[in-house]
Amino acid sequence: MNRRELLASFLGMPFVLSSGCGLSTPRLPAEGGFVGTSHEAGHKLRDGFRPEPADDAWSTTDVVIVGGGVAGLSAARKLKQAGVDFVLLELEPEVGGTAVSGESPVIAYPWAAHYLPVPLPHNTELIDLLDEMDLLEGRDDDGTPIVAEQFLCRDPQERLFIDGQWQEGLFPWDQASEDDVAQLNAFQAEIDRWVAWRDPDGKRAFSIPVAECSTDAEVLALDKLSMQQWMTDRGWTSRHLKWYVDYACRDDYGLSLDQTSAWAGLFYFAARVSKPGEESQSFITWPEGNGRLVAHLRESVADHILTGHAVSQVVPPEFGLSEGTGLASVVAFRTSGGAQPEVRGWKAKYVIFAAPPFLAPHLISGYREFGPASIKDFEFGGWLVANLHLDDRPPENGFVMSWDNVIYDSPSLGYVTATHQRGIDRGPTVLTYYYPLCDASPKVARERLLKLSWDEWADVVLSDLERAHPEIRSLTRRLDIMRWGHAMIRPTPGFISGPARSECSRPFGNVHFAHSALSGIPLFEEAFHHGNRAASEILESVNA
């Protein structure tokens, strides 16, 4: 592709026509490159690489945890508290999955997930974690945690760039007609109705974790249609309202309005609201985003973690390597081992598979033949995240730089400002830019994500931000890019109500499963829940 074709493909033809971009690439930062996820090791496993450990390279433990994302770390924490021996194996050099963070001489910054809503009173395990981290000042009469003010997102929280200037908030109030506002109010009234809704057992329609949601037929019927169709059926045609809801779907799921299940779309707006008429729960955040939560989980189990180890095989006792012993076998190789990597094996009473579910048929012996066929229903979307290291702030036009900064009609989600939470409002900063690839086919999205060079992606990112910050190229000293090929589960219509989540959560022999994808919603809270659930299953078996 030439430059015009590149920018048309990733920013849209209207952008190209309005910007008059030339064929030659303008100035790019002097420093930067691709960082992060180990695509090569993952593809090696996908293609059948199965090394064997030497006879003296085997160890024995109670539990092997495969995957060091939030689910794996949460399971590890619970096992550690119970005094169970385990090892956690992580492919990447750092644990954390999509909650990892980085650090510069100026500030720490996120590489993906960057906030946690204050949990509602029923989510006691998560509240206990926040208490353990010394984030709480107490609890309200109803059990709602009172989070210390310094950990709540600082004002101003959000702004929107539209019609050549920034305005406060994410809904374009200055451009909205009376009909736009009327439709927004009708939409909010419908959200309030679902917030108030309870099934005969007293369960909410939408709750966090998803395991607490009602399975009533009226609620699950929402999963049969898209959020776009659900809004159309109610006569809501406002361009600004549709943009606002589409932004929400792209923000949490990497899906457009017409791709997102109506159940998932309503979950976004209703699950974090305590009572009708109230605002969503406040956000807990740090400069490094959810990297702070990862750091706490990692610290508690650090002596059990082996990073840079790619698991190549998990063999339940029924399928061979440890037949007759009741033990599972887990084989892993060091990702930095070159042509002849170090290979190790573990014999374990239990395995917690905390990697993405789609890897199970590739890594777990017998799963392809005897596991649930619904494993094929899991779809993961691709994301690009870029961190821009600025020597100074760009001049502002309109409302001041906020924590979350969104550009109207951009395919990206804009950026968050790492220095905002620290109250550093001048001078150098780091901007974390998010771009979900919302292609209908996740495979096509991954191909598009991975085929561009750093120069090409850097030009896309900077060209997008130039809409709001014409000086961004001259201010950006370094631009690093992380490509998440399988960033998060895609809750398209039919997935939440389908069989995959339930069937693929069940143990396969002595292999237990833990991942946010098993909820159908890609949130820290869901990963934390499934990690604790899988560990609890094992502890119940141990104590039986």
Number of C-alpha atoms within 10 A of each C-alpha: 10 12 17 19 14 19 22 17 14 19 19 16 15 10 19 19 11 8 12 9 15 11 11 9 14 11 10 18 20 9 11 19 16 14 11 15 18 16 13 10 22 17 11 13 17 15 10 11 13 17 16 16 16 11 8 8 13 15 12 16 15 18 26 27 30 26 28 27 29 33 33 33 31 28 27 32 22 19 21 16 10 12 9 15 15 23 22 26 25 28 25 22 15 18 27 24 26 23 24 25 23 14 12 10 7 15 17 19 27 30 27 25 20 25 24 20 16 21 24 20 17 15 18 14 15 19 23 13 17 17 16 11 13 11 19 18 12 13 13 10 8 9 14 18 22 15 21 13 12 13 15 19 20 18 11 16 18 19 23 24 24 17 13 10 14 21 22 20 18 18 20 22 13 10 10 16 13 8 12 20 17 14 20 20 13 14 17 16 14 15 21 18 15 21 25 17 16 16 15 8 8 9 15 22 25 28 22 21 23 20 14 14 18 21 16 15 10 11 19 17 14 21 24 18 18 23 28 21 17 21 18 12 10 11 10 20 15 18 10 20 21 20 17 18 22 21 24 19 26 22 18 19 28 30 26 26 24 17 24 27 29 29 27 27 27 22 22 22 20 26 23 21 23 18 14 17 14 11 12 16 15 16 18 22 22 26 25 25 26 26 28 21 22 21 16 16 22 23 11 14 20 16 11 16 20 19 17 21 27 25 26 23 22 28 25 28 22 17 16 13 16 16 14 9 11 16 24 27 27 26 23 26 25 20 22 14 12 8 6 10 14 18 22 21 22 21 26 25 21 25 32 26 26 30 24 22 24 17 14 21 18 18 22 21 19 18 19 14 9 10 18 17 14 14 20 11 16 21 20 26 25 27 23 22 21 27 26 27 23 21 16 16 18 19 13 12 14 14 16 16 24 23 21 21 26 24 22 21 16 18 19 26 21 22 23 26 23 26 24 23 23 14 10 13 15 11 12 17 25 30 23 24 25 21 22 24 25 20 17 12 12 18 16 14 20 20 12 16 19 16 10 13 12 16 13 17 24 21 21 19 25 23 23 21 21 14 18 23 17 15 15 20 21 14 18 25 17 18 25 20 22 17 22 25 22 19 20 24 25 29 28 27 21 20 21 24 19 15 15 20 20 14 15 23 19 15 17 17 15 21 23 22 29 36 29 28 26 25 26 24 24 23 25 24 23 24 27 24 26 27 29 22 20 28 29 16 13 22 15 9 11 12 6 6
